[in-house]
Amino acid sequence: MKKKFLIIMPIFIFALIFLAKTPIYATTYDKDFVEYTLPNQYEAGYTQNDPGDFYIEYSCPTSDGHYNELFISCGQWLEEPGFTPPSQEHIDWHKEFIVSSYQGQEDYETLNGEPEGKMIEVNGVPGYQVTYTTTESSGLVSSHGVFVLISDYTTLWFSVHGPGQYVFSNEVKNMVNSIKIKDTVLKAKGVPFTDVSKNDWFYNAVKYVYDNNIIKGYNDYTFAPNDKVTRGMIVTMLYRMEGSPNNDGKSKFTDVNSSEWYAKAIKWAVDNGIVHGYGGTTKFGPNDNIIRQDLAGILRNYAKYKKKNVNVTADLTKFKDYKKVDSYANASVQWAVGKGVITGNADGTLNPKGNATRAEAAAMIQKYCNKVGR
């Protein structure tokens, strides 16, 4: 027996040394809207895939014969408004849910104290984490971690539990930090904006100006199609169409600070005769709204700068409100109608003095690019 022990012991020690030096390889799982990395000793168990979400269960045996278990549940709701960032209210709700879920299960396992929660952020995605421990009837103490990440139209539940202090290990931290929620809105719509639907009349125009980096949103997910276009916005759109030529942004206008986002665009547009300040003043009015006939005039000036044919006329009398076009804007509106940049409204009007919206500006720029040429 002693001799047998002496033979086995070196083999056992060698195995320990070998396993200790063996690297833990990782496997990356890539779903339609989430990516995460797990050590390769995790084996996939039950898997459920639906068009809008999925649920996967992983398990990994431990040295004492127990299992570490991982549950990943991810869902997306593309027709619902975007989620608000996680708050303390989310944490409190989840803590109460955990406490209530263990009530009546005293014979099986007991919740050890109150769950702990905190706000987290993983790869720029906000969320929260709740951890807690339980004791089974056998006396085995297990630790649990629930990680919830919320990004635009996607919510991801990443739950881990196992014996001892497993959920606090670096292994779990690395798993959680590997999570990348993809841009589900962009994947579903072609644009990232939650306020632009494929059913909107302006969808194709917004997609065009977004794809061509002509108009950006107010932030990553807001386009604000019904907001009014300002003078600073329109020159910035044309400036981007021109490739954003560099300049110092300094101008004669007292209401244009060279550090503002529109300063270089205004400097470029004024220097090239595309737009002017208010007559006889040193004011530009970067935040003033633009009416539709003036937007036509700016686009015509841009076409002239690009050496396009601007001597195009059209019969405006087919529009009910053609007499509302001011004399100074008549040539510009005729050019815009003649080139198909302005097609009029569904009610047969031009609405020349109505404030142009961001959606209308996107539509006019798309038509300009397609019919006049960039």
C-alpha positions as CSV (number, residue, x, y, z in Angstrom):
1,M,0.0,0.0,0.0
2,K,2.9,2.3,0.9
3,K,4.7,1.6,-2.3
4,K,1.5,2.2,-4.3
5,F,1.1,5.6,-2.6
6,L,4.7,6.6,-3.4
7,I,4.0,5.9,-7.1
8,I,0.7,7.7,-7.3
9,M,1.8,10.8,-5.3
10,P,4.4,12.2,-7.8
11,I,1.9,11.7,-10.6
12,F,-0.7,13.6,-8.6
13,I,1.8,16.4,-7.8
14,F,2.9,16.6,-11.5
15,A,-0.8,16.8,-12.5
16,L,-1.4,19.7,-10.1
17,I,1.6,21.6,-11.4
18,F,0.6,20.9,-15.0
19,L,-3.0,22.0,-14.5
20,A,-1.9,25.1,-12.6
21,K,0.2,26.2,-15.5
22,T,-2.4,25.3,-18.2
23,P,-4.0,28.5,-19.4
24,I,-7.8,28.8,-19.3
25,Y,-8.9,29.3,-22.8
26,A,-11.9,31.4,-23.5
27,T,-14.8,31.0,-25.8
28,T,-16.7,34.0,-27.2
29,Y,-20.4,33.6,-27.8
30,D,-21.9,35.9,-30.4
31,K,-25.7,36.3,-30.6
32,D,-27.6,38.8,-32.8
33,F,-27.4,41.6,-30.3
34,V,-25.0,40.5,-27.5
35,E,-21.5,39.1,-27.3
36,Y,-19.8,37.7,-24.2
37,T,-16.8,35.5,-23.4
38,L,-16.7,32.5,-21.0
39,P,-13.9,30.2,-20.0
40,N,-14.1,27.1,-22.1
41,Q,-14.8,24.7,-19.3
42,Y,-18.4,25.9,-19.3
43,E,-20.7,23.6,-21.1
44,A,-24.0,24.8,-22.6
45,G,-27.1,23.1,-21.3
46,Y,-30.6,24.2,-21.9
47,T,-30.9,26.7,-24.7
48,Q,-34.0,28.6,-25.9
49,N,-33.9,31.0,-28.9
50,D,-36.8,33.1,-29.9
51,P,-36.9,35.8,-32.6
52,G,-36.6,38.6,-30.0
53,D,-34.7,37.0,-27.2
54,F,-32.8,34.0,-26.0
55,Y,-32.1,32.1,-22.8
56,I,-29.0,29.9,-22.3
57,E,-27.9,27.9,-19.3
58,Y,-24.2,27.0,-18.7
59,S,-22.6,24.8,-16.1
60,C,-19.1,24.1,-14.9
61,P,-18.2,21.3,-12.4
62,T,-16.2,22.2,-9.4
63,S,-13.5,20.2,-7.6
64,D,-15.9,19.3,-4.8
65,G,-18.5,17.8,-7.0
66,H,-20.8,20.8,-7.1
67,Y,-21.5,23.1,-10.1
68,N,-21.1,26.7,-10.9
69,E,-24.1,27.7,-13.0
70,L,-24.6,30.6,-15.3
71,F,-27.9,31.8,-16.8
72,I,-28.0,34.4,-19.6
73,S,-31.3,35.9,-20.7
74,C,-31.4,38.7,-23.2
75,G,-34.4,40.3,-24.8
76,Q,-35.3,43.2,-27.1
77,W,-38.5,45.0,-27.7
78,L,-38.1,47.0,-30.9
79,E,-41.6,48.6,-30.9
80,E,-41.4,49.9,-27.3
81,P,-39.9,53.3,-26.2
82,G,-36.3,53.2,-25.2
83,F,-35.5,52.2,-21.6
84,T,-34.6,54.8,-19.1
85,P,-31.2,54.4,-17.4
86,P,-31.2,52.1,-14.4
87,S,-31.8,53.7,-11.1
88,Q,-31.8,52.8,-7.4
89,E,-35.5,51.9,-7.9
90,H,-34.4,49.1,-10.2
91,I,-32.0,47.8,-7.5
92,D,-34.6,48.0,-4.7
93,W,-37.2,46.2,-6.8
94,H,-34.8,43.3,-7.6
95,K,-33.7,43.0,-3.9
96,E,-37.4,42.8,-2.9
97,F,-38.1,40.2,-5.6
98,I,-35.2,38.0,-4.4
99,V,-36.3,38.2,-0.8
100,S,-39.9,37.3,-1.7
101,S,-38.9,34.5,-3.9
102,Y,-37.2,32.7,-1.0
103,Q,-40.2,33.0,1.3
104,G,-41.7,29.7,1.9
105,Q,-38.6,27.8,0.8
106,E,-37.0,27.5,4.3
107,D,-36.8,23.7,4.1
108,Y,-34.6,23.9,1.0
109,E,-32.5,26.9,1.3
110,T,-32.4,30.1,3.4
111,L,-31.5,33.6,2.2
112,N,-28.5,34.9,4.3
113,G,-29.2,38.5,5.1
114,E,-30.5,41.1,2.7
115,P,-29.2,41.2,-1.0
116,E,-26.7,43.9,-1.8
117,G,-27.0,46.1,-4.9
118,K,-25.0,48.7,-6.7
119,M,-25.0,50.6,-10.0
120,I,-22.5,49.3,-12.6
121,E,-21.5,50.1,-16.1
122,V,-20.1,47.5,-18.5
123,N,-18.5,48.6,-21.8
124,G,-20.4,51.9,-21.6
125,V,-23.8,50.2,-21.0
126,P,-25.4,51.2,-17.7
127,G,-26.9,48.6,-15.4
128,Y,-27.0,47.3,-11.9
129,Q,-25.7,44.3,-9.9
130,V,-27.3,42.5,-7.0
131,T,-25.5,39.8,-5.0
132,Y,-26.6,37.6,-2.2
133,T,-25.9,34.2,-0.5
134,T,-28.1,31.3,0.5
135,T,-27.7,28.2,2.6
136,E,-29.2,24.9,1.4
137,S,-30.7,22.3,3.8
138,S,-27.5,20.3,3.4
139,G,-25.5,23.2,4.8
140,L,-23.9,24.2,1.5
141,V,-23.5,28.0,1.3
142,S,-23.8,29.4,-2.2
143,S,-23.2,32.9,-3.6
144,H,-25.3,34.5,-6.3
145,G,-24.9,37.4,-8.6
146,V,-27.5,39.1,-10.9
147,F,-26.3,41.6,-13.4
148,V,-28.8,43.6,-15.4
149,L,-27.7,45.8,-18.3
150,I,-30.0,48.1,-20.2
151,S,-29.2,49.5,-23.6
152,D,-31.7,51.2,-25.9
153,Y,-34.1,48.4,-26.8
154,T,-32.2,45.6,-25.1
155,T,-32.1,44.3,-21.6
156,L,-29.6,41.6,-20.6
157,W,-29.9,39.4,-17.5
158,F,-26.6,37.7,-16.5
159,S,-27.1,35.5,-13.5
160,V,-24.4,33.4,-11.8
161,H,-24.4,31.1,-8.8
162,G,-22.1,28.5,-7.2
163,P,-20.8,27.3,-3.9
164,G,-18.7,29.5,-1.7
165,Q,-17.7,33.0,-2.8
166,Y,-17.8,32.1,-6.5
167,V,-19.7,35.2,-7.8
168,F,-17.1,37.5,-6.3
169,S,-14.2,35.8,-8.2
170,N,-12.2,37.4,-10.9
171,E,-13.5,34.8,-13.3
172,V,-17.1,36.2,-13.0
173,K,-15.9,39.8,-13.1
174,N,-14.1,39.0,-16.4
175,M,-17.2,37.4,-17.8
176,V,-19.4,40.3,-16.9
177,N,-16.8,42.8,-18.3
178,S,-16.7,40.9,-21.6
179,I,-20.4,41.6,-22.3
180,K,-21.0,43.8,-25.3
181,I,-24.6,44.7,-26.2
182,K,-24.8,45.6,-29.8
183,D,-26.7,48.5,-31.4
184,T,-30.1,46.8,-31.7
185,V,-31.9,49.8,-33.0
186,L,-29.4,50.3,-35.8
187,K,-29.7,46.6,-36.7
188,A,-33.4,46.7,-36.8
189,K,-34.0,50.0,-38.5
190,G,-30.8,50.9,-40.4
191,V,-30.6,54.1,-38.3
192,P,-30.0,54.4,-34.6
193,F,-32.7,56.9,-33.8
194,T,-35.6,55.8,-31.6
195,D,-37.8,58.6,-32.9
196,V,-37.5,57.6,-36.6
197,S,-39.7,54.7,-37.8
198,K,-39.5,52.8,-41.2
199,N,-43.2,53.9,-41.6
200,D,-42.4,57.6,-41.4
201,W,-42.5,59.6,-44.7
202,F,-39.0,61.0,-43.9
203,Y,-37.4,57.6,-43.1
204,N,-35.4,57.3,-46.4
205,A,-34.3,60.9,-46.2
206,V,-33.1,60.6,-42.6
207,K,-31.3,57.3,-43.5
208,Y,-29.6,59.0,-46.4
209,V,-28.3,62.0,-44.5
210,Y,-27.3,59.7,-41.6
211,D,-25.4,57.3,-43.9
212,N,-23.7,60.1,-45.6
213,N,-22.7,61.9,-42.4
214,I,-24.7,65.1,-43.4
215,I,-27.0,65.3,-40.4
216,K,-26.3,63.8,-37.0
217,G,-28.7,63.3,-34.2
218,Y,-28.9,65.4,-31.0
219,N,-27.3,62.3,-29.4
220,D,-26.8,58.6,-30.3
221,Y,-30.5,57.8,-30.4
222,T,-32.4,61.1,-31.0
223,F,-32.9,62.7,-34.4
224,A,-35.8,65.1,-33.4
225,P,-37.4,65.1,-36.9
226,N,-40.0,67.7,-36.0
227,D,-37.7,70.2,-34.4
228,K,-37.1,73.4,-36.4
229,V,-33.9,73.8,-38.5
230,T,-31.7,76.7,-37.5
231,R,-29.3,78.7,-39.6
232,G,-26.4,77.2,-37.7
233,M,-27.7,73.7,-38.5
234,I,-28.3,74.2,-42.2
235,V,-24.8,75.6,-42.9
236,T,-23.3,72.7,-40.9
237,M,-25.2,70.2,-43.1
238,L,-23.7,71.8,-46.3
239,Y,-20.3,72.1,-44.6
240,R,-20.3,68.3,-44.0
241,M,-21.4,67.7,-47.6
242,E,-18.3,69.6,-48.6
243,G,-16.1,67.5,-46.5
244,S,-15.8,69.9,-43.6
245,P,-12.9,72.0,-44.9
246,N,-10.8,73.3,-42.0
247,N,-10.7,77.0,-40.9
248,D,-10.3,78.9,-37.7
249,G,-14.0,79.6,-37.3
250,K,-13.5,83.3,-36.8
251,S,-15.9,85.7,-38.4
252,K,-17.2,89.3,-38.2
253,F,-20.4,88.2,-36.4
254,T,-20.7,89.2,-32.8
255,D,-23.2,86.3,-32.1
256,V,-20.9,83.6,-33.4
257,N,-18.2,82.4,-31.0
258,S,-15.3,80.6,-32.8
259,S,-15.6,77.7,-30.2
260,E,-19.2,76.9,-31.1
261,W,-20.0,73.7,-33.1
262,Y,-21.3,75.7,-36.0
263,A,-18.5,78.4,-36.2
264,K,-16.4,76.7,-38.9
265,A,-19.4,75.9,-41.0
266,I,-20.6,79.6,-40.8
267,K,-17.1,80.9,-41.7
268,W,-16.9,78.5,-44.7
269,A,-20.5,79.3,-45.9
270,V,-20.1,83.1,-45.6
271,D,-16.7,83.1,-47.3
272,N,-18.1,81.2,-50.3
273,G,-21.3,83.3,-50.6
274,I,-23.7,80.5,-49.7
275,V,-25.2,82.4,-46.8
276,H,-25.0,85.9,-45.4
277,G,-25.6,87.7,-42.1
278,Y,-28.5,90.0,-41.6
279,G,-28.3,93.0,-43.9
280,G,-26.3,95.9,-42.5
281,T,-25.5,94.2,-39.2
282,T,-22.9,92.1,-37.6
283,K,-25.4,89.4,-36.6
284,F,-25.7,86.0,-38.1
285,G,-28.5,84.5,-36.0
286,P,-27.1,80.9,-35.7
287,N,-30.0,79.8,-33.6
288,D,-32.7,81.5,-35.6
289,N,-35.2,79.2,-37.4
290,I,-35.2,79.0,-41.3
291,I,-38.3,79.3,-43.3
292,R,-38.7,77.0,-46.3
293,Q,-38.2,79.7,-49.0
294,D,-34.9,80.8,-47.4
295,L,-33.8,77.2,-47.2
296,A,-34.4,76.9,-51.0
297,G,-32.3,80.1,-51.4
298,I,-29.4,78.6,-49.4
299,L,-29.5,75.4,-51.4
300,R,-29.5,77.4,-54.6
301,N,-26.5,79.4,-53.5
302,Y,-24.7,76.2,-52.7
303,A,-25.6,74.9,-56.2
304,K,-24.1,78.1,-57.6
305,Y,-21.0,77.6,-55.5
306,K,-20.7,74.1,-57.0
307,K,-21.1,75.5,-60.5
308,K,-24.5,73.8,-61.1
309,N,-27.1,75.2,-63.4
310,V,-29.3,77.5,-61.3
311,N,-31.2,79.2,-64.2
312,V,-34.1,76.8,-63.9
313,T,-37.7,78.1,-63.8
314,A,-41.0,76.4,-62.8
315,D,-44.7,77.3,-62.8
316,L,-45.5,78.0,-59.2
317,T,-49.2,78.8,-59.9
318,K,-50.0,75.0,-59.5
319,F,-49.5,75.6,-55.7
320,K,-52.5,77.1,-53.8
321,D,-50.3,79.5,-51.9
322,Y,-47.8,80.5,-54.6
323,K,-48.6,84.2,-53.9
324,K,-47.1,83.9,-50.4
325,V,-43.6,83.5,-51.9
326,D,-41.7,86.8,-51.4
327,S,-40.3,88.4,-54.5
328,Y,-36.7,88.0,-53.3
329,A,-37.2,84.3,-53.0
330,N,-39.1,83.7,-56.2
331,A,-36.1,82.7,-58.3
332,S,-34.9,80.3,-55.6
333,V,-38.2,78.6,-55.1
334,Q,-38.7,78.3,-58.8
335,W,-35.3,76.6,-59.1
336,A,-36.0,74.3,-56.2
337,V,-39.4,73.3,-57.7
338,G,-38.0,73.0,-61.2
339,K,-35.1,70.7,-60.0
340,G,-37.4,68.6,-57.8
341,V,-35.8,69.7,-54.5
342,I,-39.2,71.0,-53.4
343,T,-42.2,69.0,-54.4
344,G,-44.8,70.7,-52.2
345,N,-47.1,69.4,-49.5
346,A,-49.8,66.8,-49.8
347,D,-52.4,69.5,-49.6
348,G,-51.1,71.3,-52.7
349,T,-49.2,74.1,-50.9
350,L,-45.6,75.3,-50.7
351,N,-45.8,76.8,-47.3
352,P,-42.9,79.1,-48.2
353,K,-42.9,81.0,-44.9
354,G,-43.3,78.0,-42.6
355,N,-40.4,77.0,-40.4
356,A,-38.5,74.1,-41.9
357,T,-38.2,71.0,-39.8
358,R,-35.2,68.7,-39.5
359,A,-37.1,66.0,-41.4
360,E,-38.0,68.5,-44.2
361,A,-34.3,69.6,-44.4
362,A,-33.2,66.0,-44.6
363,A,-35.7,65.4,-47.5
364,M,-34.7,68.5,-49.4
365,I,-31.0,67.7,-49.1
366,Q,-31.6,64.1,-50.2
367,K,-33.5,65.4,-53.3
368,Y,-30.8,68.0,-53.9
369,C,-28.1,65.3,-53.9
370,N,-30.1,62.9,-56.1
371,K,-31.4,65.5,-58.6
372,V,-28.8,68.3,-58.6
373,G,-25.8,66.3,-57.6
374,R,-23.3,66.8,-54.8
